[in-house]
Amino acid sequence: MIEKNYQPADIEGRMSRLWEDSGAFKAGRPERREAKPFTIVIPPPNVTGSLHMGHALNNTLQDILCRFERMRGRDVLWQPGTDHAGIATQMVVERQLMERQEPGRRDMGRAKFLERVWQWKAESGGIIVNQLKRLGASCDWSRERFTMDEGLSRAVVKVFVELHRQGLIYKDKRLVNWDPKLLTAISDLEVQQTEVKGSLWYLRYPLEGENFSPDDPSTFIVVATTRPETMLGDSAVAVHPDDERYTKLVGTHVILPLVGRRIPIVADEYSDPEKGSGAVKITPAHDFNDFEVGKRHGLPQISVLDQEGRLALSENEDYLRGLPEGAVHLADELNGIDRFAARKLIVTRLEDFGFLERIEPNTHMVPHGDRSGVVIEPYLTDQWYVDAKTMAQPAIAAVRSGATTFVPKNWEKTYFEWMENIQPWCISRQLWWGHQIPAWYGPDGKVFVAETEDEAVGNALGYYAEQEVITPEQGREMALDPAKREGFITRDEDVLDTWFSSALWPFSTLGWPDDDTDVKRYYPTDVLVTGFDIIFFWVARMMMMGLHFMKDIPFSTVYIHRLVRDEKGAKMSKTKGNVIDPLGVIDEYGADALRFALARSAAQGHDIKLAPHYVETNRNFATKLWNACRFAEMNGCALTPGFDPTQAKETLNRWIAHETARTTREVTEAIESHRFNDAANAAYRFVWNVYCDWYLELAKPGLLGEDGAAKSETRAMVAWARDEILKLLHPFMPFITEELWAVTASRDGLLVLAPWSRKTGPSEEQLVAASITSANDLLVPPVLLAADAADFSDPAAEAEIGWVVDLVTAIRSVRAEMNIPPATLTPLVLASASAETRGRAQRWNDIVKRMARLADISFADAAPEGAVQLLVRGEVAALPLKGVIDLSAERARLDKELAKADADIKRVDAKLGNEKFVANAPEEIVEEEKEKREAAVARKAKILEALERLKNAA
């Protein structure tokens, strides 16, 4: 018995427990061991995370695919897990220690601190997993993994060691994004570019050999900088090779202001003659572009900052080398001063000596740490790197060959642009929480990379014995007694970038390297669903690692979704206060409504605009479905044993079978091609418009009439179409459909495991069950089992009922356009109607009159004078409106509406035609104006159509 009111909160928890208790989501179920696998790995959310709207979209799309393929009989593995989130987790625990006034990380030491992190993880980590369950994610939760569990940790160590042995991991001194607050290198993804109102300082660099005078431009060259404090580390000035202003100066030198260092003027295309003075200072140790210029010209790398962003000059050999006498006092004066305080002192000193030409306001982007909030510094430091260029080549080839495809395909261009210009991948982080790098250093700095400390010790002892640093006897003693090798080798304190472990996710989660049973069955995976912002950080690196270690692609399809924005198209942010909390939405409207809203909006290549009222609309859809099922139940609609929809006799019933089959094909093909919005909207239109608004309405007379074969058939067909609807909607709205599946009939199994309606003919087993020996023995129309009716088609039934639907719809549209009150009944004249149309009009006379608010239906050779003419499936239907409405008044009203639509279009065109507006207005405002124009244009088209009808009626 279906409850009177639809209450998602009463359903969702119960359905979740039902699925979990039944093991419905488990891969490798006994009955599917011979089935073809379908595998998706979840993009592992941070263990510190909580569900946001991006997670909701990403996991809804994955779940649609998994539930769809599970119903199609595949052995589905949706592999879940979480990421250890190095920086985020360490910060959470450090903050907790501070709030509890307990000793800090460095006070308690590494071992004790890591104990506390694991304790936090056990108590509070992974909240997001339960939130994903609330969303309805049908992962095989029995297989949940964590990037720092024992198995994945072994995989990480093995990969690091093997890549190092192959020369693909190495240590190098390069620039990294450095966080002066967290004291670690961070990835580009953890850097936020923030617009800052700053200054551009134009500095005079004296030419060597000239008697510098601030008033004589021939004695200096002007460079501009946004970071004057880094000028202390300049090692050149660059000009463009084609810039005639500086041709004669290339190869000469300038004297670095305040410092006195002699640095060259070099020609390099990095310098832009159109920007500033056309000359740029080159500071290889403090700018990524300058670093590359420095490599091209063999310039020294002079770092002038320490890890905390303070000037480090006094004992800095690179800075002090080659300075003239008397220049050291500046180093002592500025040493240890914070970079921004030093900036002010340096600018003041430059101005005092005449080296400052001018200062201009300058709004520019400045990198900030997304977690620390401080300005990030390009910092020269020793780090571990992966030779990404070498590893990228097979990954590039795999996409070029089509072995892996991106959806939408345009993202392949983004992938190629990054992969073909890829830089070494910095994989070390100066943290404690993470996979500690398996490298040990000997007393002379010699590095020993090994999977275990014992292996590293053995390698070190052999090496130093060979070098005669230790005697064979000492080596034997240290090998046997760990106490005697204390301090002989020390482990690298750094940990690996979290993207390193997640790069192994498609195969490490399947048990590699310990057990390859699941690897053989479920690798490579089928689809990866992810956001565009981590194509570089995750997708590309999984491609590299999968091809290198598995010798096969990690996934055949990469579906890239866009952002979920607010209803105006603005990016959600706490600062703007426009963040929509998915858990709050689920509490108010239910998970099904949120999922369906996201799916209906998930058009390929487009951001999603989401508003709470749109989720409410989809909650209303769920209520409509609920009430339709209640209507069916109250009218005794039940699926009779052996019912075959393709053998229905009633035209109306054959029509709904036809429409159900067509929608099934449409939804199936859309999901297969990852057009989630098309699939969801096709299901929405069918359920709301076709099944509820038309079929049930047209079926009411039969359901309320006398008992008989027609009534019995209609009851069975109503129930059959309802069941097909529940199947079609299940991937999108799993909770409500599972509940209705359970309460609408006595069934053997769960909907989540029920068979999807097939697009092809019956299976061999079904043919046997139907006592048919081959497909050639099928009758016409095909004798298909109910679950296989997706191929059914009845053009004749569609033509008849489709005519009724189109006629009533067209009349309702005109009545709405002309403001005809519902109580006013109008006549309808069918002009020059064919015998077929006359027959339909007679058969459906009462229903058409009732639904279209008609006084009568008549026939004539031509449309009467003063009638609005409608073309319905090639034939004329006329509504005589003289005397029903004031045609001239209606025309005046429509003219007024037309003028308003034109004014709206003109106003928006003026805005969009203003280059300044388009350039300066926020993206969401521009998009909003474009949408207003589209709405006005559509409104104008309807008004013109109505005016044309009135013109013909005159």
N, C-alpha and C positions, 0 to 999 in steps of 0.2 A: 504494500500500500504506500503510495507516494504521499509524503507530508504535504499539507496545504501550502506552506510557504517555503521558498528556497532560502536556506540559511547556510552559506558556505562554511562558517565557523563550526557548525555541527557535523559537517561532512568530512572536512579535509584531514583532521587528525585521525579519524576512524579509517579513512581510506589508506592513509600512510601506514598505519599499523597492519592493515589487511595485506598490503603489498609486501611489507617487510616480513611478516609472519609466514607468508606463503612462499617466500624466496622468488618472487616473480621477476626480480631484476637480475638474478644470478646468471652469469655466463656459464656455458657448459652444462645446462640442464640436460638430464638423461635423454629426453625426447628430441634434443636438438644437437646431439653429438655429431650427427652426420650432416647437419645443416651447414650452409656456407656462413662463415663468421662475418660479422660487421662490427668494426672496432672504432671507437672514438676515445681519445685521451682528453680528459678535462684539462683546460689551462689551470694549473694548480693555483688557487688563490692563496694569498699570504695567510699564514697561521694567525697573524694579528688582525686579520681583516674582518669586516662585517659586510653583509650584502648591500651593494649599491646598485643603481639602475643599470649600469654596464654589465655587472654580473647577472642581473635578472634577464637581460636580453640575451647575453651569450649562452647562458645555460638553458633558457627556454628554447632557443634554436637547436641546440644539441639534443635536448630532450625530444623535440618534435621528430628529429631524424631517428633517434633510438627507438622511440615507441612505434613509429611507422615501420621501421625495418623488423622490429620484434614481432609485430602483427603480421608481417609478410613472411614469417617463418625463419628468419635469420637467427643465428646464434650471436646475440648482441652482447658485446662487452663495452660498457661505458666505464672506463677506468677512472676512479676518483682519487683524489689526494690533495695535499696542501704543501705549500712551499715554506721553508724555514725562515725566509725573509730576514736576512742577516741584520741589516741596519735597523729595520723597524722593530724587530723583536728585541735586539739589544737595547734600544732606546726605551721600549716599554718596561723592561725589567729594571733598567737604571733609574727610570722615573719612579717606579714602585719603591725601590730602595730609598730614594730620596724622600718620598712622601712618608715612609715609615721611619725615617730618621735612622736608617741602618747604615753600616759602613758601605762606602761606594765600591765600584767595580775594582779599581786598582788597589784599594785597601784590603779587600778580601782575597785578591789573587785570582788567577785564571780558573783554576780547578773548582774553587768554591763558587765562583760566579757562574760557571757553566752548570753546576749543580742546581743553582737557583733558576736558571733559564729552563732547564728540563722540568723543574718543579712547576714553574709557571705554565709551561706547555701542557703538562698533565692536568692542571687545575682549570686553566682559562683558555688555552689555545684551541683553535679549531671550532670556535663558536659558529663560524660561517658554514660548517658542514651541516649543522642542524637547520640553519637558515635555508640552505639549498634544498634540504628535504621538505621544508615548508613550501618552497616554490614548486615542488613536485618532481625534482630531478630523479630520474630512474637509473641512477648509477648502481653498479654492483658494489654496494657499500661493504660487503665482506672482504673486498680486495683493497680497501683504502690504504694508500701509501703516503709516506712523508719523506721529503727530500733528504732528511738526515736519519732515516731509519737504518738499521744495520745493512740491509741488502743494498739499498741505494748508495750508502756510504762506500761499500766495497766496490760498487760499479764506478763511482767517482774516482777512487784511488787508482783502480786498474786503468781507467781511461787516461788519467794524468800521467801515470808512469809510462804507458805505452806510447803516448804522443811525445813524451820527452825523449824516450829512446829513439824515436823516429825523427827527432830533430824538429818536431812541429810545436813543441812547447820549449820556451827558452826565457832567460832573464835579460832585461835590457833597461837602459836608462832613457826614458821618453817622457813627454808631457802627458799628464793625466788631468782629469777634472778632480780638483782637490777640495775637500770640505774642511776649512780651517777650524770649524767647531767640532765636528765629529772625528777629525784627524784621520781621514781615510780617503782613498780614491773612490769615486763613484761613477756609475755609468751615465751615458748621455740621457737615458730615460729618467734618471733621478735629478736631472738639471732642468729647472724651469727658467725660461727666458722671460724676464720681467721688464716692462717698459719703465724707464727711469728718466726723470728730468735732471740732467747733469750738465756738464760743461765740456767744451772742446778747447784745449789749451794749445795755442800756436807758439812754438818755441824756436828761438834762433840758435842754430848750431854753427859756431865759427868755422870758417874754412881754414885748413892748415896753411900756414905761411902768410896769411892775411892779418893785417892789424885790425882786429875786430872793433867795429863801431856800430852801435844799435841804429845809427842814422845812415849807415852806408850798406845797402842791400848786397853790394858786390863782395862784402866780407863775410857773409853767412848764408846759410840755406835754411829755409823755414820748414819745420815739420809740425804736424798736428797730432795730438794724442788725447785720449779720454782717461788715461791712467798715468799721470806724470811720475808717480812713485816708481814705476818700472823702468824709467829712463836710465836709472843707475846701472841697469843690466844691458843697455844697448850695445850691440856689437857691429852695427852698420846703419847706413841710411840708404834706402833703395829708391831709385827713380825708374821710370819706364824707358826701355831702350829706344823708343821712338820719340821721346819727349825732347824736342830740340832745345828747350831751355837749359837742359842739364847735360847735353851730350859731351861737352868739354870737361865736365866735372867727374864723369865716370872714371874710376880708377884713382882719383885723388882721395884725400881724407878730410874729415872734420875732427874737431876736438870736442869731445863730449862735455857739455856745460856742467859746471860744478865738480865733475869727476876728473876731467883732464885726460881721459883715455883717448888715444888716437884710433879712430874707427874709419873704415873705408866707405866710399860711396859706390854702390854696386848697381848694375842695370838688371832689373827683373820685371817681368810682366805683371807681377802681383801688384805693383804700384799703379794706381789709376790716375792718369793725367787730368781727368775731369773732376777729381775730388780734392778738396783742400788745396794745398800748394803743389800737389803732384809728387811730393817727396814724403816718404814714410820712414819712421824709425823702425829698426828691426831688433826685436828683443827675443831671441830664439828660446830662452828659458821661461818666457812668460806669455806666449801667444802661440796658438796652434798654427796659424798661417805663417808667422815669423819662424817657427820651428822648421817648416818645410823650406822656406827661403834660406834659412841658415844652413840646412843640409846641402842645398844646391850650390852654395858659395863657400862651404867649409868654414863657416863663422863659429867663433867660440860661443858656448852656452853658459851664460853667466846668471845664475840664480841669485836673487838678492832678498828673497823672503824665506822665512822658516815655515814649519808646518802649521803654525798658528797665525800666519799672516802678518808676522812682524818682520821688520828689516833685520837681516842677518848679514852684517858687513865686517865686523871687527876681526873675526878669525876665518873669513871667507877667502880662501886662496884664489879662487877664480875671479873674485871681484878685485882683490888687491894686486893681482899679477899685472905688472907693467904700468902701474900708476906713477905719476911724477912725484917728486919729493913734496911733502906738505899736504898731499891729498888724503893722507890717512886720517887726519883729524875729522874730516867729514864722516868717515865711517864710524869713528868712536862717538861722534855727536848724535848720529841717527840710529845707531845700533839698538835693537830691541824695541823700537817704537812701532806701534800698530800702523798698518799700511795706510789707513785713512788719515790718521794724525800726521803721519810722515808726508802724505800728499800735500797737506796745507803748508808744512814747513818748507818742503822742496819748492812749491810754487812761490812762496814768499822770497826764498833765497834766489830763485831764478829772476824774479822781478827786481830784486835789489841789484843784481849784476847786469841788468839790461838784456837778459836772455828771453824774457817773456814779451812776445809781440802783442798778443791780444787774447781775450777769452770770449768765447761765444756760447750762448745757451745751446744745449744739444740734448734732444730727447733720443735716447737710444736703448737698445735691449741689453740687459745685464744678466748674466747667469746667476741663479740662486739655487741653493740646495733645497729640494722639495721637502725635506724633513727638518733640516736645521734652520732654514730660512735665511742663512747668511750668504754673502756674495762668494761664489765659487772662484777659485784661482786655478789657472793653468799652472801646473807645478811639475818641475823636473825631478823625477825620482826613479829609483830602481823598482821595477815591478816584473811580474811574470806575465808572459804573453803567449798567445796562440798564433801560429802562422796562418792567419785566416785567409790570406790570398791563395795559398796552396790548397787549403781545404775547401775553398769556395768553388774551385773549378768543376768538380763533379756535380756540385749542387746547382751550379749555373746550367750545366749540360742537361741535368734531369728535367728542369723546367723548359728549356728550349726544345727538348725532344717530345714534350707532352707527357712524360711519365708522371709528373706532378703538374696539376693545373690550378690556377687561381680563379676564383669566382668572387666578384667580377674580374674579367681577364685583364682589365687595365692595370690592376695591381702588379702584374708581372713586370711592367715597365719600372715601377718603383723598386721592385726586388732586384732587377738587373742593374739599375743605376747604382744601387748601394753595393751589390756584390762585386761589380766590375771595378769599383773604386774603393774596395774595402781596405781598411787599415788594420794593423795588428790588434788583436783583441786582448785588452788588459784584463786578466782574470784574477789578480790578487787584490785583497782588501785588508785594510789594517784594523781588523775587528777580532773579537774572540769567538763570537757565535757564528759557526759555519764549519765547513769541511777544512780542517787545518791542512795546509799544503804538505804533501808527503816528501819533503826535502830536508836534508840535514847538512850542516856545515861543519867541516873539519877546522882544526886550529888555524890553518892558513886560508880559510874561506872557500876551500874546495867544496863543491856541492855534490851530494849523493842523493839521488832520487830513487826511492824504493817503496814497495807496497807496505813494508813493515819496518819498524825500528831495528829489529834483529838483522834484517837483510841489509839495511843501510850500514849498520855497524860492521857487518861482515865485509861489505864492499870497502868501507873506509879502512879497516884493519889491513886488508889485502893491499890497498893502494899505498898506505903509509909505510908498510913493511917493505914494499918494493922500492919506495923512495928512501928507505933507510932512515925514516923519521922515528920509527919505533923498531925495537928488536922483535924477532919472532916469539921470544919468550913473553915479552910484554903483550904482544897480540893475543897469545893463547890465554894469558891471565885475564885480559879484558873481555875476551870472548866468553870465558867461563864465569866471570864474576862481574855483574853489571855495576857494582859499587866502584870497581877499579877503572871503569871507563867514564865515570861521572865527569862531565864537562869536556870530554874528548870530542864528541860531536854534539851539536845543539840543533834542535829542530827549528825550522822557519816558523815564526810566530804568526804570519799572515794566514788568512783563510781565503777560500775561493769565492769568487763572484757567484751569487746565487743562480745567475743565468747559466753557469757551467753545469751545475747539477740538473737544472731543468732542461738543458739541451739533450740530456740522455733519456728524458721522460718516456718517449714512446717504447723504448725497449728495457730500460732499467726497471720500470714498474711491472714488467712481465717476468721478472726473476733473473734477468741477465746480470752478472755472468754465472751465477750459481746453478741455474736450471733453465734450459732452453725449451722446455716442453710448451709453455704458453707462447714463447717467442715464435716457435714454429707455427703455431695455430693462429695467433692474433696479430702477428707483425708481417707485413706493414699494415698500418691502420688505414681506414677508409677516408675519413674526412676529419680535417682539423677546422674547428670553428673558433675564430679569434678576431681581435681588433686590429685595425691597420697600424696602430702605434707600436706594435711589437713584431712587425714583420722582420725587422733587422735583429732585434734582441733575442727573439725566441724562434720564430719560424725558420729563419736562415740558419741558425745554429743547430737546430734539430736536423735540418737537411744535411748539414756538414757531418755531424756526428753519426747519424743513421747510415749515411752512405759509406762512411769510413769504417765503422765497426760492424754493421750488419750487411754491408755490400748491397743495400737496397734502400729505396726511398722510405721515409718514415710514414708518409701518407700520400694518397693519390690525388686528393682534392684539398685545397685550402680555401675555405669560405671566409671572406673578410667582411665583417659588418662594420657599420659606422657608429657614430655616437648617438646616445639618447640625450636630446636637449629639452629645454622647457618649451611650453606651448608657443612662445614667440620665436623660438629658434636659437635662444641664447644658451651657451654652454653652462651647465649646472656648476655652481660653485657656492661654498659656504659664505664667501664674501658677499656675493650677490643676494644670498638668501633665497635662491630659487631651486635648491636641491629637493628632489622628490624622493622620500624614503620608501623603498619598495615594501618593507615590512609594515609600515603604516598603511600603505595602499592595500596590502593583503588583509590587514586587520579590518579595514573599512569595506572593501569590495570583494575580497576573496582572491586567491591565487589564480583561479581560472580566468577571471576578468582581466587581471594584469597581464597574464601570459597572452591572452587572445588580443588584447590591445597592442602589445609589442609585436606579435606576429603579423597582425594586419597592417602594421606600419613599416615592417622590415623590408622595404624595397631595396633591391641591390643597388649599391652605390650612393644611397641617400641617407642622410642623418634622419633620426626619428624625432618628431616633435610630440611631446607627451604632456598631456594635462590631466589632472584628476577627473575632470568631467568626461574625458574620452574613455577613461577606465570605467566610469559609471555607465556609459553607453553600452559597454561590453558586459557589464554586470546585468543591465537590462536585457541583453540578448540571452544571457544564461537563464534569467527569469522566464523569458519567452519560451525557451526550450523546456524548462521545467513545467510550465503551464500546459504546453502542447502535449507533453507526456501524461499529465494528469487528465487532460481532455480525452486522450486515447483510452486511458484506464477507465474513466467514468463511462465511456461508451462501449465498454466490453471489447476493446480492440486487443486481440492476442494472436500471436503467430501460431497457426495450426500446424501439426506435424506434416512434413512433406510438402508444405506450401511452396509453389513455384511461381514467382512473380511474372515470369515470362509467359505463363499460360493463362494470365488473367483475361477475362472476357469483357469486362466493362471498360469503355474507352477512357474514362477518367483514371482508372487504376493502371491501365497500360501507359497512360501519359506520365503518371508519377514514377512508374518503373523506368520509363525512358529518361526522364529528367534526373532520377537518382543515378542511373548508369552514366549519364553524361557528366554529372558533377563528380562522380567517383573518378572517372578518367581525368577530368580537369584537375582535381586535387592531387591525384597520384602523380601526374606528369609534372605539376608545379613543384611538389616536394622533391621529386627526383632531380629536377634542375635547380633546386635551391631557391626557387621563387616563393619564399615563405608567405609574403603578403598576398600573392595571387592565390595561393592555396587556401589561406585563411579566409580571404574575401569571397572566394567561390563558395566555400562552405557556409559562410555567413548569409550570402544572398539566397542560396538554396534553402536553408533552414527558415530564415525569416520570411522571405518573399514567396518562394515556390511552395514549400511544405505548409507553413503556418497560414500565410495570408491567402493562398489560393487553394491548395489541395484540401486542407481541412475545411475551409469555408465551402468549397464546392461539394465536399463529401457529406456535409451536415444533413441535407435532405435524405440521402441514402441511409445514413447512420440512425436517423430518427424515424425512418419509415418502417414499413412492415418487414417482418423477418422473411428471409428468402435467400437464394443463392447470391444475389447481387449484394445484399447487406453483409453476408458472411464473407464474401470475397473482399469487400471494402474494409471490413474490420481487420482481416488478415493483412491486407496491403498497408493499412495505416500502421500496423505494428511492424511489418517488415521494413518499411521505409524509415520508421523511427529507429530501428536497430541499425540500419545502414548509416543513419545520421550519427548515432552514438559512436560508431566506428570511425567515421570521417572526422569527427570532432575530437576523438580521444587524444591524438598526439598534441593537440592545442590546449584542450580543456580536460585534463585527465580525471580530476576529482569528481566533478558533477556527472561526467559520462559513466564513470565506474559505478557511482551510486545508483544512477538510473538503470544501468544494465542489471544491477543486482535486484532492484525492487520492481522492475516491470515484467519479469517472467521468472519461472523456475529454470535456472541454468546450471550447467555442470561446472563451468570455469569462470575465470575472471576476464573482463574485457581486455585488460592489458595483454593477455595471451590469446585473445580471440583472433581468428584469421581475418586479415584485410580482404576486402572485396577485390577479386582478381580482375585484371584487364584482359586476360586471355580466356580461352575455353577451359573446360573442366580438366582436372588432373586425371591421371591414369586410374588412381584409386577411386575417384568419384565416378568415372565411367563404369568401372566394375560394379560399384555400389548401385549404380542406376541400371545395371544389367545391359550395358552397352559395350560392345567389344572394341570399338574403335571410333575415332572422331568422325569417320565417314558415315557411321550409322546414325548420326544425329539427325533429328527431324528439323523442319523449318516451320516456325522459328526454332532456334536451338533449345533443346531441353537441357537447361543448366540448373545446377543446384542454386539455392538462394544466395549463398555466399559468393557465387561466381557470376552474378547477373550484370557485372560492370560492362559487358559487351553488348547487352541488350539494346535494341533500337526499334522504335515504332514511329516512323515518320507520319503515318496517318493519324495516330492518336495525338502527336505533337501538333499537327496542322489544325486539328479540331479544337483541342483545348487551348492551344496557343492563340488561335483566333479569338476565343472568348476572353482570354487574358489581355491581349493587345487591344481589343475593342473597349473593354471596360477601362483599361488604363488610359487610353487616349481620351475617352469621354471625361473621366475624372480630371485629367490634366486641363482640358478646356474649361471645365466648370470652375476649377481653381483659378485659372488665368482670368476668367471673365467675372469672377466674384459672384457666381450664382449660388444663392443660399442653399444649404442641404435640403431644406423642406420643399424647395421648388422642383417639381418634376418636369422634365423636358421630354419632348417627343424625339424619336430617332427615325430617320429615313435611310434605308439602304438603297442606294441608286444603282440601277442596272446590275443588280446582284446576280451572281451565277447561281445555278441550281444547288451547288454545293453549299454556298453561303446561305441561301434560303433555308436549306435543311438544317444547318447549324443554328440559325436564328430561331427556328421553330423548336428545335430540341432544347435549346438553352434559354428560351424566351423568359421564363420567370426569373431565372437566376441573373441574367444580364440586366433585366429591368430593376431587380432589387439592388444589385451591387452598383449599378451606374446611375441610380436615381432617375429612371425613365418613366414617363407616363405610358408610352406604348412604343412598339416597333412596327414600322410599316415598310412597304416596298414601293418604289417608283422608278420610272425610266430615267429620270434626271433629278438632281438635287433641287429642292424647292428654293424659290427666291428668299433671300434674307437668312440663309442657313450657313453655318460654319461647316466647312467640308474637311473631313478627316480621311486620310488614306490608310486603310488598315489591310495589310497583307495584299496590296495591289488593288483593292476595291474601295469605292467611295462610301463613307458613312457620313450623313449630314445631320446636323443639329439645328433645326429652325429656331432662331433666337429672337426674331421680331416679336415684340410683345412680351417676351420673357425678360429681357434686359433693355436698358436705354443704350442703343448702339453708339450714339454720338457721345454720350457721357462717358461710356467705357473707352471710346477712342481718345477722348481728352485726357482721361486718367492715364492711359498707357503712354500718350505723348509726353505727359509730365514725368512719368517714370523713365522714359527714354532719355529725356533731357538730363535727368539726374544721373543716369548711368554714364552718359557722355561727359558730364562735368567731372564725375569721379575718375574716369579714364584720363581726361585732360590733366587733372590735378596730379595724378600719379606720374603721367608721362613727363610733366614739367620737373618733378623731383628726380626721376630716373635719368632725365636728359641733362641734369646738372652734374657735371663731372666732380665738382667739389663735394656735393652731397654723397655721391656714390663712393668717393675715395675716403671720406672722413666718417661717414655714419657706420655704426656697428653692423656687422654682417647680418645679424638677425633683423635689424630694422629695414635694411635693403630688401631682404627676402620677404618681410611682411608687406612691404609696398608692392612687390611683384605679385604676391598672392592677392592683394586687394584689386590689382589691375585684372588679374585672371577672373576673379569673381565678378567684377563689373562687366567685363567682356561677355562672360557667360550669361549674365543677367540681361544685357543688351540683346543678345541673340534670341533669348526667349521672348522678350518684348516685341522684337521685330517679327517673330513668328506669329505672335498673337495679333499684331496689327495687320499682318498679311491675311490672317483668317477673317478679321473684321472687314477688311477691304473686299474680300470675296463674298462676304455676307451682305454687303450693301446693295 
